[in-house]
Amino acid sequence: MLAGEDTIILKTPEGREFVLAEVDDFAREVELVAQNEELMQFLEQRSKEAKRYTFSQVRAQLHNNP
């Protein structure tokens, strides 16, 4: 089976390219996620948030709100 051996790049006569790859190819998934500009902007914004919680604070909050 050709698709099971390697990643395949499909190219249309107009020059558009598509990738046919194994779904659980983790490195490729990471690459595709990194190319998602909207997600990267969201993660950058979240990383700048000043509010942080310790594990103990989270545990206490969970115990106080059954």
C-alpha positions, 0 to 999 in steps of 0.5 A, spaced: 500 500 500 503 506 497 500 511 502 502 506 508 509 507 506 511 514 506 507 521 506 505 523 499 504 530 496 499 530 491 500 536 486 494 539 482 495 541 474 494 548 477 500 547 482 496 546 489 499 541 493 496 537 498 499 532 503 497 525 504 500 522 511 498 517 517 494 521 522 498 519 528 504 522 525 506 527 531 511 531 528 507 533 522 501 534 527 506 539 531 508 542 524 501 543 522 499 546 529 505 551 529 502 554 522 495 555 525 496 563 526 490 564 530 491 558 535 499 561 536 496 568 537 491 565 542 497 561 546 501 567 546 496 571 549 494 566 554 502 565 556 502 573 558 496 572 563 499 574 570 494 570 574 497 563 576 495 558 581 499 553 585 497 546 585 495 547 592 490 552 590 487 548 585 486 542 590 483 547 595 478 550 590 476 543 588 475 541 595 471 547 596 466 546 590 463 539 590 
